[in-house]
Amino acid sequence: MARLDAFGFSDAERTRQALHELTRGLTRSSRLMQQMLPLLLGWLSESPDPDLGLLGLRILTTGDQRATEIAFAFRESPEAARRLCLLLGTGRLFADTFEHQPDLIPSLGQADGLAPRPPGALAAGSVNALAWREHTEDRQLGLQRYKRREELRVAAADVLDLAAVGGGDDQVVVTAAQLTALAEACVSAALDALAPPLPFSVIAMGRFGGAELSYASDLDLLLVYDGSAPADFAAAERLGENLVRFLAGATPPTRVYPVDLALRPQGKDGPLARSLDGYAAYYGRWAQTWERQALVRARPVAGDAEVARRFMEIVEPHVWRRGLPEDDAREIRRMKARIERERLPAGDDPQFHLKLGRGSLSDVEFCAQLLQMRHGVRAPGTMTALAALEAAGALLPDDHAALAEAYRFCERTRNRLFLVRGAPGDALPSRPEQMTRLARSLGTDPHDLRERYRRATRRCRAVVERLFYGKV
């Protein structure tokens, strides 16, 4: 019992039972598990939650055939076994996905098994996931399975600190780029599967447009088509409804991605899809400041390239033609202040909020977008915008560093919180056991994690107060 306690297992009796189930019998797989047991216990003890990791290993080895396959995979690659133990002890999402796709386990030990995949490969994979399926429901499930498979690869590389190995970008940027490229591939494949009856394009907005998706992100979309007849409008509206249904699913278990169309003209009261002429008329006459700000991150991701090009031509003068009048700047500041007052969910700790806290993600995003509009610096993503603003002389190097550090810290922590909890979360956990698992997953302890949050966000907020709110 003392030895199991030393390995970090909290329930010695349950642990002994699980170990017995893993090693019982006289099969080759059970003998191999017996031989590897000291290593497995050591690897599990390095994970954030050894008990959870052992439970996941039990689930994956249920059944003689599955146990044999995993045992042989471990024999061929102890590194795959080590990495699997670390992942299983991080969060339930890994066990759930590996259970349904166990063929991914050997790739954990391969040199390039978790390397970032180029957008072209992701696009081809999403198309192949649908190609042989005839019915829409089957295609939807095929795309969902493909998305989960590829998302697991991204998450595994993220947790194992492999995402940025060999590249010049940091891990947060690489992870966001991979999640975004995967979403683009899925949206494009879904639209193609619906065979658009008229020229039609999908424009990414928000974090999707900025190529900075997180694991918990929904897809902010605008839908645009070329046509002027009532029949064109009806066809585009049906296509929009079908696309949203394909991606969002009728129920959560059938969902590929959550979809948000609230940034479209007139919000929930407007049509799902709007014509090129309709967008030109709306943005030219009725668009509000917040809509102009949102369009800073507009980016075509699927559909007809010519329609997308013409849409961006419509957006161009509206967003960039006149700098940022002071009245508009004040309106953006008022909106940001209102978000700080009203949007914080009940129960979330405002002192350690990764998204809406002082000096956290929303501070960096709003500050970057206001400076972009003021100085005419065009870049859809927050981190790329900060670099472009510094290059243009609109942001001092020290200010860039403070904003980027806070964004990187909050985004990495928020992503890891999703993987540890298996559900979205925007604040450092108040429950000690969750906070401990999160901190261990990030290679630190709860006290140090809170102190790192305070340091990064304090420096960031000082810059935001000066550059965004104009306080001296």
Phi, psi and omega in degrees: 000319180297323180293320178293322176299320180296329177283351177098009178278133186270339182236094187296320182295315178296324180295315178299320179296318180295319179295323177298317180294326180289328190247000184289158177094178183241018180285165179297323181292320180292322178295321178294320177297321177299318180294325184270357188306313179301321179293316181299317179297320178295317180293318178298324181294339178277350181276164180299327184220089182303322180297317178296320179297319179293320176300315179298321179294322176298317180299316184289337182258013177291126182097139185298317183294315181294319179299320179295316180298317182289320179299318179291324176297321178294320180296319181289329184213093174303331179294323175297321179295316180300313182294321179298318179299317180296319181290316181298328178276003178267314182193158184293337181302326181291314179297318181299317183285317179297328179298320182272342181224065184294343179294349177283341187299313180301331181295341179297332182263356182278147185303318182249017185297330181244016179292146178304136181265138180294153181306323180298321178292321177295319179296316179296320179296321180292322177294316180296330179294339181254341195302316187268000181264139185265318187268149183302318181297319179293321178295320178299314179294324177296319179291322178298316179297318179296316180299315181295323179298311182289325177295324177298318179299317179296314182294321179296315178297325179294307182296323182274006179059040179250354190298323186252009181298127178083359181244169181271345182270158178281169188295323180299316181293317181295317179298315179298319180296320179292316178297323179290315179299322177295317179296318177301316180298318182291317179297316181296317180294321179296316180296316180298323181295335180273358176050073183307130181277358179208163180301124192211137180224156176247128179250125178278141178232176176057218181294329176296314178297326179280002182056041182224045179294148170252177180295331185263003186291144165268176181255111174278122186230149161243142180244130185225144179221166176252116180168158183227346183278155176305324179295325177295316179299315181296318180294319180293321180294319178297317180297317178300315178299316181294322180294315179298318180295321180298315184280315186276339179074161177281333179220160179307320179297338180261005184285135169270307175217144166289142184239138179232120179249020185291343180276000179287159177308133182069009175056225183293343180273349182270166176294155179295316180243145180227147181286165175303315179296323179295318176296317181299317180293317183294308183294331179284338187241321194238353186298142179262169184301319182296330178288322175298316179299317181297327182287350174303329183257012179294137182203126178294140181228346183199156174096202186292120184294324181291319176298318179297317180298317181291325176297316181294330174294324177294318183290324187312300182293328181295322184275321194246355193288338193226025181064213180227098177302151183298327177299318178293320179299318179296321179296320178296319178296317180297319179296318179296317179297322179294322177298318179298325183280323195248339190266351183291120183297146176298134180097340177278140181280113181294339181285341183224042181270125186281340183254314188246001179289166178293120181085013182260203190301313183295327176299313181295317182296312180296318180297315180298316183292321177297316179295323177299313182292325180290320187255001179068035181264117188259116176196125187286330185263155184294310182294320177292326178294318179299317178295319180293323178295319177295317180299329180275358181081012181265358182212125179291150181305319181293323178293319176302314182298319182293317179293316182293322179298314180295317180298314183297315181296310184294321181291316179296318181292319180295319176298315182292326177300321178298317182290325180287317182277331186079016181203157180298150175199139185244358181230151174303135186298144175271338179283126186303319184293323177291319179296321179296315179296318179298312182298317180297322179297331179265008175077030181213194178238166185303318181297313181294323180297317178296320180294322177295322175299312182300315183296312184294315184286330177296314178297317181297313183297326177299320178291318180296318178302322183279313187272328182267308182274348176075023180272137181271000000 
